[in-house]
Structure formats: structure tokens, C-alpha cells
Amino acid sequence: MKSITINGSKRESVGKKATKALRNAGQVPCVLYGGDAKPLHFATEEISFNNLVYTPDVHTVEIKFEDGEKFNAILQDIQFHPVTDAILHVDFYQISEDKPITMEIPIHTEGVARGVKNGGVLRYNLRRLKVRGLANELPDYITADVTKLKIGQKLYVTAVADESYEIQHPDNTVICQVRTSRNIVALEDDEDEDEVPADEVPSTETDDVAAVKEGEDN
């Protein structure tokens, strides 16, 4: 998984006045949890979150401080101003190479569903998948192949299972499905056409054939 770097400054004062002064200066108050130490309070420029928050991708974070100390972490929680959407506070969780973490990984669909080619519509139930695994083994995104989906069929999370992570959803959780639409095209593939045995021909067709033969005999 890709990582981005955020440069932070440790905070000695965490009171309301100090926090307000930070925000007025374009800084975001943050806290780092996890590890053996106590929570570490720091601040960083709001622009530092552009490539972390305002993107569909997911990253780990390397937090660097002026004294040379650095930590690997993931974004745990973020608070926005209800009116301006400005970032008010960010929580990070410290990670290590030998301890699994839980993250939401974006899902990228691959291919064109067979049902879509025949007039159906692909509907998404999940855009991200919650998984658990080691940070260095988690993918940037999870690929879901929808090529074989016919109209009415669903793709479950079990279809994207992998040894590098553990899916944190029930097996019957649906990623996407092909729904019917007003424009439905009949399948013309030979593999979908079933031959009807003579003894299973509808009675109306059998009667028609018998009538023709009787006319020929007369």
C-alpha cells in the first residue's frame, strides 16, 4: 500500500485557546494513538491532508516531527466544520509491521458485465471493502471481475477473497448486481439456447403439424 508523509509539530498546550489559535493559523490539531506511549498531540498544515482525505485512494501515513522522530499510522477519524467543511481535528492510529490493522479498501470493477451488454444496469452496493491484514500486505485497491454477471445475478464479497487480508463482512454481503432495465436484449449465444425434445413440443405446435399431415393425405 502506498504511503504519504505528513510533517507535524508536537503540541505542548492542548487547551481551547491554543487549539483555536492553531486553526486561525491554518493548522489542524491532531492526535496519534496506539503504540506503547501515551497519545501524542501535534499539529500540521491543513494542506497536508489534500492527498489523504480528498481522494478515493487509501494510504498509510508517515508522520515526521522536527526532532527526527517518525511514526507509521493510518487515518482513524476526522472531524469537519458543519458549515465550511474545514478540517477541525484528525485522529491517527499508530501501526507496526507485525500487527494487523483494519482498513476500508476501495473496490475497482473489471470488465463489462454480460447482463449490462443485454440491457441490464450494474448497481453497486459497496464501494469500499473493510478488510484486516498487515499494512505492508494490504492492496491499494481490490479488483472485482464482473464480466460473467448476468441479469439478476449478484457478486458477493467471497468472490474477492485473498490470502493477504481477511474480509470483515458476512459472506452474503453483495458488492454489486445486475438489475433489469427497460431495454432488455435477448441473449443470442448458442450456449444459452436449449434444444426442445420432440416429446416436449408445446401441444399447439403438435396439433398444427398433425393438421398439415392430414391435409396432405387427403
N, C-alpha and C positions, 0 to 999 in steps of 0.2 A: 504494500500500500504506500502511496506517495505521502510525503511529509512536507509541511511548510514550517518556516521559522518565524517566531514572534519574539521581538526584543522587549523585555519588561524591566520595570524599575520597582524594586521592593518598597513596600509602604511601611512606615513606622506608625503612622496615625491612621486609624480606620473610622474615625468619628464622622458624623453627618456633615460638619463644616468642611472637613478635609475632602470628603467624597464629592461634595458639591463643587469645591474649587477645582478638583480634577476634571470633572465633567465640563466645567466652564472653559477649561484649557484644552478641550478636545481629547481628553484622556478617558479611558474606560477602566473602572475599578474591577479587578479580577481576583479570584482566589483559586489556589491549587490544593486539591485534596488528594488523599491516598499516600502510600509510602509509609515510612516509619515516623516521619516528622509530623509536627503539628501543621494545620492548614497554613499555607504561605500566601499572604496578601501582597498583591503587586498591581501595577497599572501599566497600560500600554496605549498607544495611539489608536483611535477608532479605525483609521485607515488600514490597520494591520489585519482587520477581520474581513476585508473585501474578498480575499481568495479562500476564506474559510467558511463564511456564512452565506454570502451571496453567490452560491454556485450549487449546481446539482450534484457535484462530485463530493466525495468524502475523503478526509485526510487525517493523519495523525499530526501532532504539533510538537515541535521542539521549542521550548521556552528558554531563552537565554537572558541572563542578567549581566549587569555591568561588572560584577566581581568575577565573571567567568563561569559561574555555576549554571548548569543547564539541566532541564528535565524533559523527558518524553511524556506526552499526555494526549488525551482526547477531549474534545468539547463535550461537557456533561450537561450544561444548562445555560440558557441565555435569556436575558430579560430585555424587552423593548419598551420604549415610551409608548403609551396607548394612543397618542395623537401624532407625534412626529416620527415614530418608528426608530428613533435614535437608540443605539445600544446603551443600556443603563448598567448592566452588570453581567459578568461571564464567569461561569464555574468550569474549571478544568479538573480532570481526574488523571493522576499520575499512573503511568503504565510501565511494565517491565517486560523483558523478553521471554521470561518463563511463566508469566501469569496470563491466563486467558482474559479477554475483555469482550463485552457485548457492544455491538455497533449495528446501526442500520445502514446497509449497503444498497446502493441504487441498483435497479434491475433494468437491463438493456435487452429488449426483444430482438430476435434474429430471424430473418426470413419473412415471407408473406404467407399468412395462414391460408390453407386451402379453402376454408369456408368464406374468407374475405374475397377470394377470386370468384366465388359463386354468389356474390351479392350480400354476404353477411357483414357484420361490423364487429371489430375487435374491441372489447371492453376491458378496461384494466380495473382490477380490484386492489392491487398492490403496486406501488411504485418503488418501494424500498422493502428489503427483507432484513428482519432482525436476526442476526447470527452471533455466535460466540466462538472465539478461537484466539490464537496467538496473533498479536498485532502484525508481526512480520509475515504471517501466512494469509492474512485476510486480503481478498482481491479488491481492486479499485471499483469493480462493478461485477454483477452476476449476470451471465448470459442465459436467456431463456429462449429456446428454439420453438417457434410457434408454427412452423411450416406444415405440420401434419394435422393441425386442428381443423376439424370440420364444423359445420354449423351445428350449434347445440353442445359442442364439446368444451371442456374446461382444462386448463393447465394448472396442476396442483404444485405446491412447494416441493413435493417429493421429486419432481422432475428435475430440479436444480440442485439436488443434494450433492455434497462434495466432502471428501475426507479432510479438507483443510479447515472446515468450520462445521458447527452444529447449529442447525436451524431451530430458532426459538418460537416456532409456530406449530400448531397442530397439523398433522399430516393432511387433513381435509381442507386446509386453507387454500383458497383459489388465488392464483396470480392474475390470470386473465381468462376470458372466454369469448367464443364467437357467438354473437346473438343474431337472430334473424332481423331482416330489414324488409322494406317494401320491394326492393329489387332483388329477387332471388332467381338465380340461373340454375337450371337443371344440370346435374353432373353428366358428362358425356364420356367419362373414362370407361374403357372396356371392362376394367376390373370391378366396376360398380354395377355392371349390367348382369343380371342373373337370368339364365335361360329358364323358361317355364316348361316343365314336362307336359306331354300331350294330355295326360290324365288330370292335369291341374289347370287346363284351359278353361276360362270362365264359361258358364253354361250358354250365355248369349252367343259367344263365338262358335261353340259346338253346334248349336241349332242352325246358325247361318250356313255352316259348312254342309250339314246334312240336307238342308233345303236345296242347295246348289246341286248336290249329287242326285237328289230325287228328280230335279228338273232335267238333268242330263239324261237320266234313264228313260224318262218319258219322251 
